[in-house]
Protein backbone atom coordinates (compact mmCIF):
# COMPACT_ATOMS: atom_id res chain seq x y z
CA UNK A 1 0.00 0.00 0.00
CA UNK A 2 1.42 3.36 -1.01
CA UNK A 3 0.91 6.48 1.11
CA UNK A 4 2.15 8.82 -1.61
CA UNK A 5 -0.14 11.42 -3.11
CA UNK A 6 -0.97 10.74 -6.75
CA UNK A 7 -2.35 12.80 -9.59
CA UNK A 8 -5.84 11.35 -9.05
CA UNK A 9 -6.00 12.24 -5.37
CA UNK A 10 -8.08 15.25 -4.32
CA UNK A 11 -5.95 18.42 -3.90
CA UNK A 12 -6.49 18.58 -0.14
CA UNK A 13 -4.79 15.20 0.28
CA UNK A 14 -1.54 16.74 -0.96
CA UNK A 15 -1.22 18.58 2.33
CA UNK A 16 -0.67 16.92 5.67
CA UNK A 17 -2.01 18.87 8.60
CA UNK A 18 -1.55 17.86 12.19
CA UNK A 19 -5.10 18.54 13.35
CA UNK A 20 -4.34 17.64 16.94
CA UNK A 21 -1.55 20.16 17.57
CA UNK A 22 -2.70 23.46 18.98
CA UNK A 23 -0.59 26.32 20.17
CA UNK A 24 -0.56 26.50 23.94
CA UNK A 25 0.08 30.25 23.97
CA UNK A 26 -2.13 31.73 21.28
CA UNK A 27 -4.89 29.18 20.79
CA UNK A 28 -4.64 29.27 17.00
CA UNK A 29 -5.29 25.91 15.36
CA UNK A 30 -6.34 24.60 11.98
CA UNK A 31 -10.04 24.66 12.90
CA UNK A 32 -10.17 28.42 13.44
CA UNK A 33 -12.07 30.48 10.93
CA UNK A 34 -9.83 33.12 9.28
CA UNK A 35 -11.50 35.97 11.18
CA UNK A 36 -10.83 34.26 14.52
CA UNK A 37 -7.27 33.40 13.54
CA UNK A 38 -6.57 37.03 12.56
CA UNK A 39 -7.90 38.28 15.88
CA UNK A 40 -6.02 35.64 17.91
CA UNK A 41 -2.81 36.39 16.03
CA UNK A 42 -3.18 40.14 16.57
CA UNK A 43 -4.14 39.68 20.24
CA UNK A 44 -1.08 37.48 20.87
CA UNK A 45 1.21 40.15 19.39
CA UNK A 46 -0.64 42.94 21.24
CA UNK A 47 -0.26 41.07 24.54
CA UNK A 48 3.44 40.50 23.82
CA UNK A 49 3.90 44.26 23.28
CA UNK A 50 2.06 44.89 26.55
CA UNK A 51 4.33 42.41 28.33
CA UNK A 52 7.50 44.04 26.95
CA UNK A 53 6.27 47.52 27.95
CA UNK A 54 5.44 46.33 31.49
CA UNK A 55 8.95 44.84 31.74
CA UNK A 56 10.40 48.13 30.50
CA UNK A 57 12.18 46.34 27.67
CA UNK A 58 14.30 48.54 25.45
CA UNK A 59 13.81 46.19 22.51
CA UNK A 60 10.26 45.90 21.14
CA UNK A 61 10.49 43.08 18.60
CA UNK A 62 9.13 39.57 18.17
CA UNK A 63 12.59 38.22 18.91
CA UNK A 64 12.70 40.16 22.20
CA UNK A 65 9.16 39.03 23.09
CA UNK A 66 10.05 35.37 22.59
CA UNK A 67 13.32 35.76 24.55
CA UNK A 68 11.48 37.47 27.44
CA UNK A 69 8.82 34.76 27.60
CA UNK A 70 6.11 37.19 26.47
CA UNK A 71 5.35 35.17 23.34
CA UNK A 72 5.44 31.48 22.47
CA UNK A 73 8.54 30.28 20.62
CA UNK A 74 6.43 29.37 17.56
CA UNK A 75 6.37 33.11 16.81
CA UNK A 76 10.16 33.26 16.72
CA UNK A 77 11.20 35.16 13.60
CA UNK A 78 13.36 33.39 11.05
CA UNK A 79 15.51 36.27 9.80
CA UNK A 80 13.86 39.61 10.52
CA UNK A 81 13.45 40.36 14.25
CA UNK A 82 10.06 42.06 13.78
CA UNK A 83 8.22 39.61 11.47
CA UNK A 84 6.72 36.20 12.23
CA UNK A 85 6.12 33.50 9.63
CA UNK A 86 2.41 34.38 9.37
CA UNK A 87 3.03 38.02 8.44
CA UNK A 88 2.64 39.38 11.97
CA UNK A 89 4.75 42.39 12.91
CA UNK A 90 5.79 43.90 16.25
CA UNK A 91 8.17 46.82 16.62
CA UNK A 92 8.89 50.48 17.15
CA UNK A 93 7.39 53.13 14.90
CA UNK A 94 9.36 56.18 15.95
CA UNK A 95 8.79 56.44 19.70
CA UNK A 96 5.52 54.50 19.45
CA UNK A 97 4.83 50.76 19.16
CA UNK A 98 3.25 49.05 16.17
CA UNK A 99 1.43 45.73 16.05
CA UNK A 100 0.24 44.27 12.77
CA UNK A 101 -1.10 41.21 10.97
CA UNK A 102 -2.00 40.38 7.40
CA UNK A 103 -5.77 40.31 6.92
CA UNK A 104 -8.54 41.28 4.55
CA UNK A 105 -10.87 44.28 4.71
CA UNK A 106 -13.45 42.50 6.87
CA UNK A 107 -10.69 41.47 9.28
CA UNK A 108 -9.37 45.04 9.35
CA UNK A 109 -12.83 46.31 10.29
CA UNK A 110 -13.13 43.77 13.12
CA UNK A 111 -9.62 44.46 14.42
CA UNK A 112 -10.12 48.23 14.23
CA UNK A 113 -13.30 47.83 16.28
CA UNK A 114 -11.53 45.74 18.90
CA UNK A 115 -8.18 47.56 19.13
CA UNK A 116 -8.65 50.92 17.40
CA UNK A 117 -9.54 52.78 20.61
CA UNK A 118 -5.93 52.28 21.74
CA UNK A 119 -4.50 53.61 18.50
CA UNK A 120 -2.67 56.75 17.61
CA UNK A 121 -2.85 55.62 13.96
CA UNK A 122 -4.43 52.66 12.18
CA UNK A 123 -3.17 51.60 8.75
CA UNK A 124 -4.74 49.26 6.21
CA UNK A 125 -3.35 48.24 3.91
CA UNK A 126 -0.11 49.65 5.25
CA UNK A 127 1.21 52.31 4.46
CA UNK A 128 -2.26 53.83 3.90
CA UNK A 129 -4.28 55.20 6.79
CA UNK A 130 -7.29 53.01 7.45
CA UNK A 131 -10.52 54.26 5.87
CA UNK A 132 -13.51 52.29 7.18
CA UNK A 133 -15.67 53.51 4.30
CA UNK A 134 -13.29 52.35 1.54
CA UNK A 135 -14.69 49.65 -0.74
CA UNK A 136 -11.56 47.55 -1.27
CA UNK A 137 -11.49 43.78 -0.75
CA UNK A 138 -7.69 43.61 -0.84
CA UNK A 139 -5.57 41.77 1.71
CA UNK A 140 -2.77 43.65 3.36
CA UNK A 141 -0.96 44.54 6.54
CA UNK A 142 -3.28 45.89 9.26
CA UNK A 143 -1.13 47.97 11.61
CA UNK A 144 -2.07 49.71 14.86
CA UNK A 145 0.42 52.26 16.15
CA UNK A 146 0.03 53.29 19.79
CA UNK A 147 1.90 55.16 22.46
CA UNK A 148 3.62 52.81 24.93
CA UNK A 149 1.34 54.17 27.69
CA UNK A 150 -1.69 52.65 25.86
CA UNK A 151 -0.43 49.09 26.40
matplotlib code that plots the C-alpha trace (Angstrom):
import matplotlib.pyplot as plt

x = [0.0, 1.4, 0.9, 2.1, -0.1, -1.0, -2.4, -5.8, -6.0, -8.1, -5.9, -6.5, -4.8, -1.5, -1.2, -0.7, -2.0, -1.5, -5.1, -4.3, -1.6, -2.7, -0.6, -0.6, 0.1, -2.1, -4.9, -4.6, -5.3, -6.3, -10.0, -10.2, -12.1, -9.8, -11.5, -10.8, -7.3, -6.6, -7.9, -6.0, -2.8, -3.2, -4.1, -1.1, 1.2, -0.6, -0.3, 3.4, 3.9, 2.1, 4.3, 7.5, 6.3, 5.4, 8.9, 10.4, 12.2, 14.3, 13.8, 10.3, 10.5, 9.1, 12.6, 12.7, 9.2, 10.0, 13.3, 11.5, 8.8, 6.1, 5.4, 5.4, 8.5, 6.4, 6.4, 10.2, 11.2, 13.4, 15.5, 13.9, 13.4, 10.1, 8.2, 6.7, 6.1, 2.4, 3.0, 2.6, 4.8, 5.8, 8.2, 8.9, 7.4, 9.4, 8.8, 5.5, 4.8, 3.3, 1.4, 0.2, -1.1, -2.0, -5.8, -8.5, -10.9, -13.5, -10.7, -9.4, -12.8, -13.1, -9.6, -10.1, -13.3, -11.5, -8.2, -8.7, -9.5, -5.9, -4.5, -2.7, -2.9, -4.4, -3.2, -4.7, -3.3, -0.1, 1.2, -2.3, -4.3, -7.3, -10.5, -13.5, -15.7, -13.3, -14.7, -11.6, -11.5, -7.7, -5.6, -2.8, -1.0, -3.3, -1.1, -2.1, 0.4, 0.0, 1.9, 3.6, 1.3, -1.7, -0.4]
y = [0.0, 3.4, 6.5, 8.8, 11.4, 10.7, 12.8, 11.3, 12.2, 15.2, 18.4, 18.6, 15.2, 16.7, 18.6, 16.9, 18.9, 17.9, 18.5, 17.6, 20.2, 23.5, 26.3, 26.5, 30.3, 31.7, 29.2, 29.3, 25.9, 24.6, 24.7, 28.4, 30.5, 33.1, 36.0, 34.3, 33.4, 37.0, 38.3, 35.6, 36.4, 40.1, 39.7, 37.5, 40.2, 42.9, 41.1, 40.5, 44.3, 44.9, 42.4, 44.0, 47.5, 46.3, 44.8, 48.1, 46.3, 48.5, 46.2, 45.9, 43.1, 39.6, 38.2, 40.2, 39.0, 35.4, 35.8, 37.5, 34.8, 37.2, 35.2, 31.5, 30.3, 29.4, 33.1, 33.3, 35.2, 33.4, 36.3, 39.6, 40.4, 42.1, 39.6, 36.2, 33.5, 34.4, 38.0, 39.4, 42.4, 43.9, 46.8, 50.5, 53.1, 56.2, 56.4, 54.5, 50.8, 49.0, 45.7, 44.3, 41.2, 40.4, 40.3, 41.3, 44.3, 42.5, 41.5, 45.0, 46.3, 43.8, 44.5, 48.2, 47.8, 45.7, 47.6, 50.9, 52.8, 52.3, 53.6, 56.8, 55.6, 52.7, 51.6, 49.3, 48.2, 49.7, 52.3, 53.8, 55.2, 53.0, 54.3, 52.3, 53.5, 52.3, 49.7, 47.6, 43.8, 43.6, 41.8, 43.7, 44.5, 45.9, 48.0, 49.7, 52.3, 53.3, 55.2, 52.8, 54.2, 52.6, 49.1]
z = [0.0, -1.0, 1.1, -1.6, -3.1, -6.7, -9.6, -9.0, -5.4, -4.3, -3.9, -0.1, 0.3, -1.0, 2.3, 5.7, 8.6, 12.2, 13.4, 16.9, 17.6, 19.0, 20.2, 23.9, 24.0, 21.3, 20.8, 17.0, 15.4, 12.0, 12.9, 13.4, 10.9, 9.3, 11.2, 14.5, 13.5, 12.6, 15.9, 17.9, 16.0, 16.6, 20.2, 20.9, 19.4, 21.2, 24.5, 23.8, 23.3, 26.6, 28.3, 26.9, 28.0, 31.5, 31.7, 30.5, 27.7, 25.4, 22.5, 21.1, 18.6, 18.2, 18.9, 22.2, 23.1, 22.6, 24.5, 27.4, 27.6, 26.5, 23.3, 22.5, 20.6, 17.6, 16.8, 16.7, 13.6, 11.1, 9.8, 10.5, 14.2, 13.8, 11.5, 12.2, 9.6, 9.4, 8.4, 12.0, 12.9, 16.2, 16.6, 17.1, 14.9, 15.9, 19.7, 19.5, 19.2, 16.2, 16.0, 12.8, 11.0, 7.4, 6.9, 4.5, 4.7, 6.9, 9.3, 9.4, 10.3, 13.1, 14.4, 14.2, 16.3, 18.9, 19.1, 17.4, 20.6, 21.7, 18.5, 17.6, 14.0, 12.2, 8.7, 6.2, 3.9, 5.3, 4.5, 3.9, 6.8, 7.4, 5.9, 7.2, 4.3, 1.5, -0.7, -1.3, -0.8, -0.8, 1.7, 3.4, 6.5, 9.3, 11.6, 14.9, 16.2, 19.8, 22.5, 24.9, 27.7, 25.9, 26.4]

ax = plt.figure().add_subplot(projection="3d")
ax.plot(x, y, z, "-o")
ax.set_aspect("equal")
plt.show()
